[in-house]
Amino acid sequence: MNKKEFISILGLDDVGEYSNLYNKLTTSIERDIPIVTNEFYAPIVWNRLQEYFKGIGVSVLVEGGFEDSERRMIAVNSFDIDWPYEILQINYNGKFGTLGHRDFLGAILSLGIKREKIGDLRVKDFSCFVSVHKDVYEYIISNLTKIGRHSINIKTIKDLEIVPKVDFEEVNIQVASMRLDAIVASISRKSRNDAMDLISNGSVLLDYKENRNKSTEVKLKSTITIRGIGKFIIEDIVGKTKSDNLKLMVKKYK
């Protein structure tokens, strides 16, 4: 797999931030050796790589720590894997109100930890469960002592039964094309002009990155986050209308 193929598979303009992943994958294939990534990747990355490698007979496994994890590590040519992550449970007493996903993620990132070292976060009641790479979990436990006004305690867990599940609502939409502005308008139930405003003012994230290009072609399995509205996975094309519009099945995070 050369860089041109890699860029095409992931729908990128250049290798950019995925250069480390590209180097690991090519080394694994060329030398026929097992590799496990040191980062968690969004579904648009691991899903496309799984499909590509399946087509050429290369074993690819992915794991994120939780059932239905969104962000996952990638292993190539590996069968007996000791996945390098830990699950942390962060608890607080709620004396000063409740904390949300953004509060926990922001607190961890403020320690200087890269987002790629952190998997999914699941928040329930006064706890947050988060999968993190093994090379940062001890640092988090030692250095994350407060979030805002809240004192916290952190421990590693093995029992995943206590981790809350992610709930989705399946939504069917119709769009004229796979352009970002068309899809944002439909899932947000706003006009095309309002959708373009959301995109142009930076309120729309495509696969966790701000995207201000209204004409971007959205790929299946992409995640669209609209600030103040919600997060959606563009799951599948399920048909066409008589007027030739696309019927899409979308998963909306509850």
C-alpha positions in Angstrom: 0.0 0.0 0.0 1.6 3.3 -1.1 0.7 6.7 0.2 -1.6 7.4 -2.7 -3.7 4.3 -1.9 -3.7 5.2 1.8 -4.9 8.7 1.1 -7.6 7.4 -1.2 -8.8 4.8 1.3 -9.3 7.4 4.0 -10.5 10.2 1.7 -7.6 12.5 2.7 -5.8 15.2 0.9 -2.5 14.1 2.3 -1.1 11.7 4.9 -0.7 14.6 7.5 -1.5 13.5 11.0 -1.9 9.9 10.0 1.7 9.5 8.9 2.5 7.4 12.0 -0.4 5.1 11.2 0.7 4.8 7.6 4.2 3.9 8.5 3.1 1.2 11.0 0.7 -0.3 8.5 3.2 -0.5 5.6 5.9 -2.0 7.9 3.4 -4.7 9.1 2.5 -5.6 5.5 5.9 -5.5 4.0 7.6 -7.5 6.8 4.5 -9.6 7.7 4.9 -8.7 11.3 2.1 -7.9 13.9 1.5 -4.3 15.0 -0.9 -2.6 17.3 -1.4 1.2 17.1 -0.6 3.4 20.1 -3.6 5.6 19.3 -7.4 5.4 19.1 -9.0 6.2 15.8 -12.4 7.4 14.7 -14.8 4.9 12.9 -14.1 6.5 9.5 -10.5 5.4 9.8 -10.7 1.9 11.3 -13.8 1.0 9.3 -12.3 1.8 6.0 -9.0 0.1 6.8 -10.8 -3.1 7.8 -12.7 -3.1 4.5 -9.5 -2.5 2.5 -7.4 -5.1 4.3 -10.2 -7.7 4.1 -10.1 -7.4 0.4 -6.4 -8.2 0.2 -6.5 -11.0 2.8 -4.8 -9.2 5.7 -6.1 -9.7 9.3 -7.2 -6.5 10.9 -8.7 -6.3 14.4 -10.0 -3.2 16.2 -10.7 -2.6 19.9 -11.8 0.4 22.0 -12.4 -1.0 25.4 -16.2 -0.8 25.5 -19.0 -2.5 23.7 -19.7 -0.5 20.6 -16.7 1.7 21.1 -16.5 4.5 18.6 -12.8 5.3 18.9 -10.7 2.1 18.5 -7.1 0.9 18.3 -6.0 -1.0 15.2 -4.1 -4.3 15.1 -2.7 -5.8 11.9 -1.4 -9.4 11.5 -2.0 -9.8 15.2 -4.0 -12.7 16.7 -3.1 -13.0 20.4 -3.3 -9.3 21.4 -2.7 -7.7 24.8 -4.4 -4.4 23.9 -2.5 -1.5 25.5 -5.3 0.3 27.2 -6.8 0.7 30.7 -10.3 1.7 31.6 -10.5 4.5 34.2 -13.5 5.3 36.4 -13.5 9.0 37.5 -15.9 9.7 40.4 -17.1 13.0 41.9 -19.7 13.8 44.5 -21.8 16.3 42.6 -21.7 18.9 45.4 -21.2 21.7 42.9 -23.5 20.4 40.1 -23.0 17.8 37.4 -20.2 17.3 34.9 -20.6 16.3 31.3 -18.5 14.7 28.6 -16.9 17.9 27.6 -15.8 18.7 31.2 -14.0 15.3 31.6 -12.4 15.4 28.2 -11.2 18.9 28.6 -9.7 18.2 32.0 -7.8 15.2 30.6 -6.5 17.1 27.6 -5.5 20.0 29.8 -2.8 17.7 31.2 -1.1 17.9 27.8 -2.3 14.5 26.7 -3.1 14.1 23.0 -6.7 13.3 22.0 -5.5 10.2 20.1 -4.4 8.6 23.4 -8.0 8.7 24.7 -10.8 6.5 23.5 -14.5 6.9 24.3 -15.9 8.5 27.4 -19.1 7.3 29.0 -20.8 9.5 31.6 -23.5 8.4 34.0 -24.6 9.9 37.3 -21.5 11.1 39.0 -19.0 8.9 37.2 -17.1 9.0 33.9 -15.6 5.8 32.3 -12.8 6.4 29.8 -10.5 4.1 27.9 -6.9 5.5 27.7 -3.6 4.2 26.4 -1.4 2.4 28.9 1.4 4.9 28.6 -0.8 7.8 30.0 -3.1 6.2 32.5 -0.8 6.4 35.5 -0.1 10.1 34.7 -3.8 10.8 34.6 -4.4 9.1 37.9 -1.5 11.0 39.5 -2.2 14.4 38.1 -5.9 14.8 37.6 -7.2 15.6 41.0 -9.9 18.2 40.3 -12.3 19.1 37.5 -13.4 22.7 38.0 -14.5 22.9 41.7 -15.0 19.2 42.0 -12.6 16.9 43.8 -12.4 13.6 42.1 -11.0 10.1 42.6 -9.8 7.8 39.8 -9.4 4.0 39.7 -8.8 1.4 37.0 -11.6 -1.1 36.4 -12.0 -4.5 34.8 -15.7 -5.1 35.3 -17.3 -3.6 32.2 -20.8 -4.5 33.3 -20.9 -1.2 35.2 -20.1 0.9 32.1 -23.2 2.5 30.6 -24.2 1.6 27.1 -24.5 4.1 24.3 -28.1 4.7 23.1 -28.9 5.6 19.5 -32.1 6.6 17.8 -32.3 5.5 14.2 -33.4 8.3 11.9 -34.3 8.1 8.2 -33.6 11.2 6.1 -33.8 12.1 2.4 -31.1 14.2 0.7 -30.4 15.4 -2.8 -26.7 14.5 -2.5 -24.0 13.5 0.0 -22.9 17.1 0.4 -22.2 18.3 3.9 -24.7 21.2 3.7 -27.5 18.9 2.4 -27.0 16.3 5.2 -26.6 19.0 8.0 -29.9 20.6 6.8 -31.7 17.3 7.0 -30.4 16.0 10.3 -30.8 19.4 12.0 -34.2 20.0 10.5 -33.1 23.4 9.3 -33.2 25.2 6.0 -30.2 24.8 3.6 -29.2 28.4 4.3 -29.3 27.8 8.0 -27.2 24.7 7.6 -24.7 26.6 5.5 -24.5 29.2 8.4 -23.8 26.4 10.9 -21.0 25.1 8.7 -19.5 28.5 8.0 -19.4 29.6 11.6 -17.6 26.5 12.7 -20.5 24.7 14.5 -20.2 21.5 12.4 -17.5 18.9 13.0 -17.0 16.1 10.4 -15.2 13.1 11.9 -14.3 15.2 15.0 -12.7 18.0 12.9 -14.2 21.4 12.2 -15.3 21.6 8.6 -16.3 24.9 7.0 -16.6 23.5 3.5 -20.3 23.2 2.7 -19.6 21.1 -0.5 -17.5 18.4 1.3 -18.7 14.9 0.2 -19.7 13.0 3.3 -18.7 9.3 3.4 -20.7 6.5 4.9 -19.8 5.8 8.6 -18.8 9.5 9.0 -19.6 11.2 12.3 -21.2 14.6 12.1 -21.4 16.7 15.3 -23.4 19.9 15.3 -22.8 22.1 18.3 -25.9 22.6 20.3 -27.9 20.0 18.3 -26.3 16.6 18.6 -24.0 13.9 17.1 -24.9 11.6 14.2 -23.4 8.7 12.4 -24.2 8.5 8.6 -24.8 4.8 8.7 -26.1 3.6 5.3 -27.8 4.4 2.0 -31.0 2.4 2.1 -32.6 3.4 -1.2 -33.8 6.2 -3.4 -37.0 8.2 -3.7 -39.0 8.5 -7.0 -37.4 11.9 -7.4 -33.9 10.2 -7.2 -33.1 11.6 -3.7 -31.0 9.4 -1.5 -32.6 7.7 1.5 -30.1 7.6 4.4 -30.2 5.7 7.7 -28.6 7.9 10.4 -27.8 7.0 14.0 -28.4 9.9 16.4 -26.8 9.8 19.8 -29.3 10.1 22.6 
